């Protein structure tokens, strides 16, 4: 170990991962130092350091593995970084903050409510974001000093979060929403906006014209995204093709794009400056339930063979009357047929339904028909049902045109419980995951 480290190694078996091969060492080096090792010391894949105890000084502990770095200060402060040194989340005195790559910060606080403990979510204003990053910087510099300048923290110390966020914004258009199990995906924007963009409840893409990136544009976007992520790719799981419904592209275009991307990620070239981990090989995307009705089972199987692993469908409701209130094309029958095709092709399905839509007048029909539709779907292990409690946007036609009376959060929560009680699937892991989907908690 570098003699300059004034830290105590906790457990030789932790600091030095069991016998590593040369390939694994080279992989680690490329992850941490894509521009070359020069004279930097080798860093083990996993490890833990404790600062020497000193009177009046809080105990610092550093833990790292092949995905992230955790820096602890005492018992009630912790910050997580990816391997590129970007702060991902931190906890101070029981308050959790999550930071997006664009610099936005969410504050999550559990507080007592009418139904027990509830999760409060707030997106911080720019001056609050700066204050929070200031706290992270103080924690980081103090840990860096007391732990003896450990190499796993070097990139975090050298990173300028504001410049990094600006670089992110130069590569990606704003990422508005992802399915709950895709928050750690590498997002690649094959399309921008939504090809339909007329639902009464959604305002995510109202100000963004729909556009399909050309092959040259998408190739450049992918290369810039990989270079930006760098070592942080180890934190990502799979690839999500954005924006709203990239999987509804014409067959030839989607097949060509997936074929190229599959080759790019699965066949690393020695000359590439960016490490390409194999765990990015599974592709996912949003898909509407009405624009690919003519796509055959054979084409779906071909797409699956190119790595299309899962698709996420905003079914919203099993009631065709509620669909009309939402101004969403299609029908429950079409959604059922599409899910059957996807499952036959070997593609996992994430079904998203909203509770609270349709208002009190259609509440019972919405719950009853949605439960009936879900119970007819051939969902099993690997699939997911996400229950999203309706968060009405005051700028949406749903609100501005008074399309239905609004239900409060408590009524939406009661609908969610009612819907869950009517589902007849086998319990996870034999059956699909059934989870709460709080869109307020999304940050990428």
SEPA-54399 format. One record per residue (C-alpha): residue in one letter; x negated, y, z negated. Coordinates in Angstrom, 3 decimals. Each point is the difference from the previous one (the first is absolute). Layout:
// SEPA-54399
R, residu, east, north, up
R, a, X, Y, Z
...
// end
This chain:
// SEPA-54399
R, residu, east, north, up
R, x, 0.000, 0.000, 0.000
R, x, -1.148, 3.589, 0.647
R, x, -1.902, 1.069, -3.090
R, x, 1.662, 3.421, 0.199
R, x, 3.358, -1.462, -0.987
R, x, 0.593, 0.818, -3.648
R, x, 2.904, -2.389, -0.309
R, x, 0.699, -3.331, -1.566
R, x, 0.810, -2.835, 2.354
R, x, 3.106, -1.803, -1.198
R, x, -0.366, -3.670, 0.752
R, x, -2.655, -1.132, 2.463
R, x, 2.607, -2.217, 1.639
R, x, 2.192, 3.076, 0.598
R, x, -2.743, 2.338, 1.197
R, x, -1.366, -2.555, 2.469
R, x, 2.739, -1.836, 1.868
R, x, -0.813, -3.743, 0.233
R, x, -2.632, -0.768, 2.683
R, x, 0.561, 2.246, 2.980
R, x, -0.974, -0.856, 3.532
R, x, -1.954, 2.408, 2.161
R, x, 3.087, 0.623, 2.142
R, x, 2.022, 1.109, -3.021
R, x, -2.783, 2.376, -1.067
R, x, -0.136, 1.507, 3.462
R, x, 3.781, 0.416, -0.026
R, x, -0.152, 1.873, -3.319
R, x, -2.806, 2.220, 1.276
R, x, 1.939, 0.900, 3.140
R, x, 3.067, 0.795, -2.087
R, x, -1.807, 2.311, -2.418
R, x, -2.628, 1.444, 2.294
R, x, 1.234, 0.034, 3.638
R, x, -2.768, 2.461, 0.926
R, x, -2.797, -2.242, -1.218
R, x, -1.475, -1.143, -3.265
R, x, -3.302, 1.948, 0.185
R, x, -1.453, -0.289, -3.524
R, x, 3.294, -0.426, -1.871
R, x, -0.005, -2.917, -2.486
R, x, 2.172, -3.048, 0.569
R, x, 3.435, 0.066, -1.667
R, x, 1.654, -3.248, -1.154
R, x, 3.494, -0.777, 1.272
R, x, 1.552, 0.050, -3.473
R, x, -1.199, 1.442, -3.228
R, x, 0.638, 1.831, -3.232
R, x, -2.021, 2.623, -1.875
R, x, 0.363, 1.549, -3.450
R, x, -1.578, 3.285, -1.016
R, x, -2.227, -0.260, -3.090
R, x, 2.107, 0.932, -3.039
R, x, -0.720, 3.441, -1.446
R, x, 1.593, 1.864, -2.915
R, x, 2.769, 2.332, 1.157
R, x, -0.120, -1.274, 3.582
R, x, 2.926, -1.929, 1.499
R, x, -0.765, -3.493, 1.233
R, x, -0.436, -0.147, 3.798
R, x, 0.461, -3.215, 1.923
R, x, -0.444, -0.585, 3.720
R, x, 1.503, -3.040, 1.737
R, x, -0.230, -0.731, 3.722
R, x, 0.795, -2.755, 2.437
R, x, 0.321, -0.454, 3.766
R, x, 3.102, 2.210, 0.171
R, x, -0.293, 2.911, -2.439
R, x, -1.849, 1.689, -2.844
R, x, 1.499, 0.746, -3.426
R, x, -1.471, 2.576, -2.362
R, x, 1.350, -0.033, -3.574
R, x, -0.478, 2.743, -2.601
R, x, 1.069, -1.169, -3.424
R, x, 3.340, -1.779, -0.213
R, x, 2.356, 2.423, 1.731
R, x, -1.832, 1.300, 3.083
R, x, -0.776, -1.945, 3.162
R, x, -0.602, 0.839, 3.657
R, x, 0.004, -2.399, 2.943
R, x, -2.057, 0.636, 3.144
R, x, -0.238, -1.899, 3.261
R, x, -3.468, -1.062, 1.135
R, x, -0.333, 3.156, 2.101
R, x, 0.244, 1.983, -3.239
R, x, 3.508, 1.369, 0.513
R, x, 2.081, 0.421, -3.172
R, x, 3.070, -2.218, 0.415
R, x, 1.731, 0.315, -3.364
R, x, -0.682, 1.039, -3.576
R, x, 1.587, -0.174, -3.435
R, x, -0.306, 2.658, -2.701
R, x, 1.815, -0.387, -3.303
R, x, 2.650, -2.299, 1.468
R, x, 0.747, 2.109, 3.111
R, x, -0.762, -1.692, 3.330
R, x, -1.055, 1.896, 3.100
R, x, -0.317, -1.400, 3.509
R, x, -1.934, 1.833, 2.696
R, x, 0.634, -0.308, 3.714
R, x, -2.701, 0.174, 2.649
R, x, 1.464, 3.341, 1.071
R, x, -0.704, 1.410, -3.466
R, x, 3.594, -0.094, -1.280
R, x, 0.462, -1.165, -3.587
R, x, 2.979, -1.669, -1.677
R, x, 0.581, 0.096, -3.742
R, x, 1.829, -2.970, -1.533
R, x, 1.266, 0.192, -3.561
R, x, 2.126, -2.576, -1.797
R, x, 2.598, 1.673, -2.198
R, x, 3.132, -1.144, -1.850
R, x, 3.199, 0.428, 2.014
R, x, 3.632, -1.015, -0.051
R, x, -0.907, -3.548, 1.027
R, x, -3.138, -0.491, -2.063
R, x, -3.432, 0.935, 1.255
R, x, 0.059, 1.686, 3.399
R, x, -2.770, 0.964, 2.387
R, x, -0.302, 3.723, 0.627
R, x, -1.766, 0.941, 3.240
R, x, -1.275, 3.423, 0.967
R, x, -2.123, 1.181, 2.940
R, x, -2.507, 2.523, -1.280
R, x, -0.398, 3.497, 1.383
R, x, -3.403, 0.874, 1.554
R, x, -1.258, 1.806, -3.099
R, x, 0.987, -2.980, -2.167
R, x, -1.778, -2.373, 2.384
R, x, -3.164, 2.086, -0.298
R, x, 0.258, -0.065, -3.796
R, x, 0.408, -3.771, -0.068
R, x, -2.958, -0.534, 2.342
R, x, -1.987, 2.254, -2.309
R, x, 0.723, -2.378, -2.893
R, x, -1.063, -2.941, 2.177
R, x, -3.227, 1.804, 0.882
R, x, -0.837, 0.637, -3.658
R, x, 0.642, -3.672, -0.812
R, x, -2.113, -1.115, 2.957
R, x, -2.979, 2.220, -0.755
R, x, 0.002, -0.895, -3.687
R, x, 0.129, -3.713, 0.824
R, x, -2.684, 0.412, 2.655
R, x, -2.308, 1.611, -2.566
R, x, 0.675, -2.266, -2.981
R, x, -0.118, -3.224, 2.030
R, x, -3.370, 0.947, 1.479
R, x, 0.969, 0.854, 3.595
R, x, 1.317, -3.481, 0.976
R, x, -0.008, -0.664, 3.742
R, x, 3.693, -1.081, 0.212
R, x, 0.970, 3.580, -0.968
R, x, -2.351, 1.782, 2.380
R, x, 2.447, 0.379, 2.884
R, x, 2.711, 1.348, -2.334
R, x, -2.425, 2.587, -1.390
R, x, -1.068, 1.083, 3.494
R, x, 3.533, 0.132, 1.469
R, x, 1.750, 3.340, 0.530
R, x, 3.711, -0.983, -0.316
R, x, 1.226, 3.153, 1.752
R, x, -2.218, -0.488, 3.030
R, x, 0.933, -3.681, 0.059
R, x, 3.740, 0.855, -0.028
R, x, -0.504, 2.491, 2.833
R, x, -1.759, -2.668, 2.041
R, x, 2.895, -2.404, -0.630
R, x, 2.500, 2.584, 1.277
R, x, -2.030, 0.408, 3.198
R, x, 0.439, -3.721, 0.790
R, x, 3.544, -0.793, -1.183
R, x, 3.308, 1.794, 0.350
R, x, 1.834, 0.111, -3.375
R, x, 0.908, -3.523, -1.119
R, x, 3.560, 0.439, -1.226
R, x, 0.952, -3.398, -1.408
R, x, -1.072, -3.647, -0.133
R, x, 1.695, -3.183, -1.251
R, x, -0.842, -0.632, -3.665
R, x, -2.304, -2.941, 0.699
R, x, -1.984, 1.952, 2.624
R, x, -1.335, 2.882, -2.099
R, x, -3.544, -1.409, 0.197
R, x, 0.056, -0.703, 3.733
R, x, -2.212, 1.722, 2.526
R, x, 2.533, 2.172, 1.839
R, x, -0.605, 0.417, 3.730
R, x, 2.354, 2.302, 1.889
R, x, 0.837, -1.745, 3.249
R, x, 2.971, 2.351, 0.324
R, x, 0.943, 3.322, -1.577
R, x, 3.474, 0.748, -1.309
R, x, 3.160, -2.052, 0.512
R, x, 1.411, -1.027, 3.375
R, x, 3.581, 0.332, -1.330
R, x, -0.272, 2.709, -2.668
R, x, 3.750, 0.648, -0.352
R, x, 0.920, -1.799, -3.239
R, x, 2.058, 2.275, -2.213
R, x, -1.981, -0.724, -3.171
R, x, -3.640, 0.140, 1.216
R, x, -2.072, 3.158, 0.449
R, x, -3.477, -1.551, 0.077
R, x, -0.594, 0.662, 3.695
R, x, 2.456, 2.804, 0.842
R, x, -2.832, 2.425, 0.750
R, x, -2.188, -2.508, 1.840
R, x, 0.706, -0.802, 3.669
R, x, -0.220, -3.677, 0.861
R, x, -3.167, -0.880, 1.894
R, x, -1.817, -3.182, 1.029
R, x, -3.770, 0.251, -0.120
R, x, -1.799, -0.895, 3.205
R, x, -2.526, -2.824, -0.084
R, x, -2.850, 2.504, -0.067
R, x, 1.594, 1.991, -2.825
R, x, 0.740, -3.098, -2.070
R, x, -3.515, -1.388, 0.517
R, x, -1.499, 3.282, -1.190
R, x, 2.410, 0.137, -2.959
R, x, -0.939, -3.534, -1.099
R, x, -3.741, 0.642, 0.234
R, x, 0.306, 3.271, -1.925
R, x, 2.186, -1.667, -2.627
R, x, -2.485, -2.843, -0.543
R, x, -2.913, 2.420, -0.224
R, x, 1.899, 2.175, -2.491
R, x, 0.941, -2.910, -2.249
R, x, -3.528, -1.409, -0.025
R, x, -0.594, -1.893, -3.227
R, x, 3.569, 0.813, -1.053
R, x, 1.233, -2.631, 2.462
R, x, -0.595, -2.586, -2.702
R, x, 2.941, 1.524, -1.935
R, x, 2.354, -0.445, 2.988
R, x, 2.094, -3.069, 0.766
R, x, 1.190, -0.533, 3.548
R, x, 0.926, 2.580, 2.641
R, x, 3.270, 1.919, 0.176
R, x, 0.928, 1.341, 3.428
R, x, 1.761, 3.336, -0.401
R, x, 2.076, 2.115, 0.263
R, x, 3.698, -0.776, -0.417
R, x, 0.531, -2.906, 2.408
R, x, -3.167, -0.765, 1.930
R, x, 1.101, -3.625, 0.423
R, x, 2.823, 1.140, 2.297
R, x, -2.437, 0.971, 2.776
R, x, 0.492, -1.690, 3.388
R, x, -1.279, -3.568, -0.023
R, x, -2.957, 0.570, 2.351
R, x, -1.237, 3.040, -1.921
R, x, 0.274, -1.665, -3.411
R, x, -1.651, -3.215, 1.207
R, x, -2.915, 1.926, 1.501
R, x, -0.493, 2.127, -3.111
R, x, 0.098, -2.975, -2.387
R, x, -2.295, -2.025, 2.255
R, x, -2.634, 2.746, 0.023
R, x, 0.309, 0.688, -3.731
R, x, -0.181, -3.718, -0.811
R, x, -3.268, -0.294, 1.934
R, x, -1.383, 3.180, -1.545
R, x, 0.536, -1.162, -3.575
R, x, -0.648, -3.712, 0.399
R, x, -3.214, 0.160, 2.012
R, x, -2.466, 2.269, -1.850
R, x, -2.886, 1.169, 2.175
R, x, -3.456, 0.299, -1.607
R, x, -0.500, 3.486, 1.425
R, x, 3.130, 1.376, -1.674
R, x, -0.789, 2.446, -2.837
R, x, 3.190, -0.992, -1.838
R, x, 0.505, -3.308, -1.751
R, x, 3.173, -1.746, 1.192
R, x, 1.389, -2.275, -2.730
R, x, 2.122, -2.936, 1.060
R, x, 2.774, 0.904, -2.446
R, x, 1.147, 2.737, 2.436
R, x, 1.184, -2.580, 2.524
R, x, 3.682, -0.112, -1.023
R, x, 2.171, 2.625, 1.747
R, x, 3.265, 1.436, -1.291
R, x, 2.419, 2.727, 1.097
R, x, 3.468, 1.442, -0.373
R, x, 2.629, -1.234, 2.451
R, x, 3.537, 1.225, 0.516
R, x, 2.769, -2.540, 0.487
R, x, 1.326, 1.199, 3.348
R, x, -2.751, 0.878, 2.526
R, x, -1.572, -3.428, 0.635
R, x, 3.138, -2.080, 0.511
R, x, -1.257, -1.280, 3.375
R, x, -3.408, -1.125, -1.293
R, x, -0.150, -3.766, 0.299
R, x, -1.191, -2.534, -2.535
R, x, -2.963, -0.763, 2.274
R, x, -1.169, 3.618, -0.103
R, x, 0.407, 0.136, -3.787
R, x, -2.135, -3.150, -0.265
R, x, -2.635, 1.547, 2.256
R, x, -0.096, 3.087, -2.203
R, x, -0.326, -2.199, -3.083
R, x, -2.911, -1.778, 1.648
R, x, -1.766, 3.348, 0.378
R, x, 0.259, 0.643, -3.727
R, x, 3.446, 1.563, -0.481
R, x, 0.514, -1.390, -3.477
R, x, 3.013, 1.844, -1.431
R, x, 2.689, 2.494, 0.988
R, x, 2.043, 2.276, -2.240
R, x, 3.613, 0.669, 0.938
R, x, 2.057, 2.870, -1.373
R, x, 3.276, -1.901, 0.064
R, x, 1.380, 2.412, -2.658
R, x, 3.409, -1.700, -0.298
R, x, 2.066, -2.986, 1.068
R, x, 3.017, 2.227, 0.648
R, x, 0.467, 1.272, 3.545
R, x, 2.163, 2.819, -1.364
R, x, -2.847, 1.191, -2.237
R, x, -2.388, -0.270, 2.974
R, x, 2.217, 2.473, 1.861
R, x, -0.180, 2.397, -2.952
R, x, -3.777, -0.333, 0.206
R, x, 0.192, 0.575, 3.781
R, x, -2.102, -3.071, 0.506
R, x, 0.578, -2.140, 3.130
R, x, 0.413, -3.743, -0.075
R, x, 1.996, -2.267, -2.244
R, x, -0.361, -2.556, -2.750
R, x, 0.337, -2.764, 2.596
R, x, -2.883, 1.403, 2.041
R, x, -2.181, 0.267, -3.086
R, x, 0.738, -3.630, -0.850
R, x, -0.881, -1.131, 3.529
R, x, -3.277, 1.962, -0.044
R, x, -1.119, -1.422, -3.342
R, x, 0.700, -3.499, 1.303
R, x, -2.224, 0.636, 3.038
R, x, -2.834, 1.386, -2.096
R, x, 0.074, -2.926, -2.407
R, x, 0.076, -2.477, 2.893
R, x, -3.115, 1.715, 1.390
R, x, -1.827, -0.381, -3.319
R, x, 0.103, 3.701, -0.920
R, x, 0.653, 0.947, -3.613
R, x, 2.854, 2.434, -0.585
R, x, 0.417, 2.883, -2.400
R, x, 3.642, 1.076, -0.269
R, x, 0.721, 3.465, -1.389
R, x, 3.491, 0.881, -1.221
R, x, 1.170, 3.189, -1.687
R, x, 2.264, 0.195, -2.999
R, x, 2.245, 3.013, -0.405
R, x, 0.651, 0.628, 3.708
R, x, 3.608, 0.376, 1.110
R, x, 0.983, 1.635, -3.289
R, x, 2.654, -1.269, -2.414
R, x, 2.608, -0.489, 2.763
R, x, -2.054, -2.753, 1.684
R, x, -1.925, -1.204, -3.052
R, x, 1.673, -3.392, -0.426
R, x, -0.022, -0.748, 3.732
R, x, -3.653, 0.999, 0.219
R, x, -1.082, -2.297, -2.854
R, x, 2.203, -2.912, 1.031
R, x, -0.913, -0.018, 3.693
R, x, -3.678, 0.678, -0.664
R, x, -0.193, -2.957, -2.377
R, x, 1.809, -2.188, 2.542
R, x, -2.414, 1.027, 2.752
R, x, -3.103, -0.526, -2.126
R, x, 1.179, -3.434, -1.128
R, x, 0.438, -1.047, 3.641
R, x, -3.549, 0.976, 0.961
R, x, -2.551, -2.862, 0.192
R, x, -2.372, 1.648, -2.459
R, x, -2.468, -2.059, -1.997
R, x, -3.424, 0.190, -1.637
R, x, -2.053, 2.808, 1.504
R, x, 3.024, 2.179, 0.791
R, x, 1.158, 3.013, -2.002
R, x, 3.244, 1.802, -0.814
R, x, -0.556, 3.602, -1.079
R, x, 2.817, 1.875, -1.738
R, x, -0.412, 3.725, 0.535
R, x, 2.187, 2.315, -2.058
R, x, 1.229, 2.779, 2.279
R, x, -1.908, 3.269, -0.440
R, x, 2.107, 2.541, 1.951
R, x, -1.997, 2.711, 1.737
R, x, 1.908, 3.303, -0.234
R, x, -1.122, 0.800, 3.553
R, x, 1.506, -3.177, 1.471
R, x, 3.257, -0.124, 1.987
R, x, 1.242, -2.499, -2.589
R, x, -0.011, 2.813, -2.573
R, x, 0.547, 3.070, 2.173
R, x, 3.037, -1.488, 1.747
R, x, 1.422, -1.627, -3.135
R, x, 0.109, -3.415, 1.637
R, x, 0.674, -1.721, -3.342
R, x, 0.144, 0.931, -3.655
R, x, -3.364, -0.440, -1.673
R, x, -0.622, -2.548, -2.734
R, x, -2.403, 0.910, -2.795
R, x, -3.085, -2.068, -0.864
R, x, 1.844, -1.916, -2.715
R, x, 2.748, -1.082, 2.431
R, x, -2.656, -1.030, 2.546
R, x, -1.757, -2.041, -2.683
R, x, 3.277, -1.745, -0.881
R, x, 0.525, -0.847, 3.680
R, x, -3.505, -1.463, 0.131
R, x, 0.740, -2.240, -2.982
R, x, 3.336, -1.042, 1.494
R, x, -1.628, -0.857, 3.323
R, x, -2.761, -2.004, -1.671
R, x, 2.581, -2.011, -1.938
R, x, 1.667, -1.082, 3.259
R, x, -3.129, -1.297, 1.720
R, x, -0.272, -3.778, 0.328
R, x, -3.643, -0.561, 0.893
R, x, -2.427, -2.284, -1.757
R, x, -2.129, 1.801, -2.540
R, x, -3.405, 1.254, 1.083
R, x, -2.467, -1.498, 0.954
R, x, 2.264, -2.516, 1.765
R, x, 2.335, 2.781, 1.150
R, x, -0.496, 3.610, 1.111
R, x, -1.249, 2.723, -2.315
R, x, 2.835, 2.322, -1.057
R, x, -1.384, 3.328, -1.168
R, x, 0.859, 3.593, -0.778
R, x, -1.238, 2.484, 2.628
R, x, -0.436, 3.538, -1.344
R, x, -0.923, 2.193, 2.988
R, x, -0.963, 2.809, -2.384
R, x, -3.073, -1.975, -1.051
R, x, -1.516, -0.205, 3.477
R, x, -3.345, 1.625, 0.702
R, x, -2.538, -1.305, 2.494
// end
